[in-house]
Amino acid sequence: MLGPILEGERVRLEPPRAEYFPGYERWFADMEVTRYLLYRFPFTPKAEGEWLESVGKDPHQVIWAIVLKHNGRLIGNAALEHID
């Protein structure tokens, strides 16, 4: 499922949105970023949309985009998985 909005002093955790897809594509195109990840290649916009739809329906995980509060810049993702 997509996580609720959580706000701290400097960052906000919010549900990922399609407008963040270009940032995700840049990250996945960088081998240093994906070095230790299961997925190492950029997704197509269609595949990213399907991914967002599937995680939104999955009751066993929660995912957030990490965004800087002062400028709205996406800086990462966080997730809880295998929730039972």
N, C-alpha and C positions, 0 to 999 in steps of 0.2 A: 504494500500500500504506500501511498505517498504520505510522507510525514507531515505533521502539523507545523505551523510556523513557530519557531522558538527563537527568541532574541536575547543576545548577550550584549555586553558593552560595545564590542567592536564588530561582531559578526551576527548574521541571521541565518538560521537553518530554515529552508523553505522547500516546498515540493519542486523538483526539477521542471523546467518549462522548455518548450520547443525553441524559444529564443536563445537558449544556452547551447543548442546543438553545435553551432560553429566553434565554440570553445572546446567542446568535447572532441570534435574532429581534430582540432589542432593538437590537443593533448595526445590522442591516440596515434597521430602521425609522428610523434616524437618517441624514438626508441628508448631514450633515457627515462621518460615518464612511464612507459609500459614495461620496463625491464622485468619487474616482478609480478606483473598482472597476468591473469588467465587469458585475457583478450589483448592482442598486441597489434591489431590493425584497425585503421579507421573504419567506422561504420558509414553506410550510406544514410542520407536523411530519412529515407523510408524505413531502414532497419532501426534507426534511433527512435522513430515514432512508434514502431512496433514494440521496441524494448520498453519505452515509457508506458505504453498501454498495458503491457504484461506485468510490469512491477506494480502498477496502480491497482491491479486486480489480485495480486498475490498476498494473502493474509499472513504469510510466513516470513515476510520481510518488510522493512520500512526504509525508505530512502529519502535523503535530503540533498539539496544543493547548498553549498556553503558560500555565502555572499557577504562581501564587506558592506557594512551599513553606511559608511560615509560616502561611497560612490557607486554602490550597486554592482561592483565587479565580482564575477564568479571566480572563486579561488579553489574550489574542490567539491567533493561529494563525500557523504557519510552514509553508512547503511548499518542496519541491524538485520542479520539474516538468520535463517533456521529457527525462527520463533515458533515455539510449541505451546 
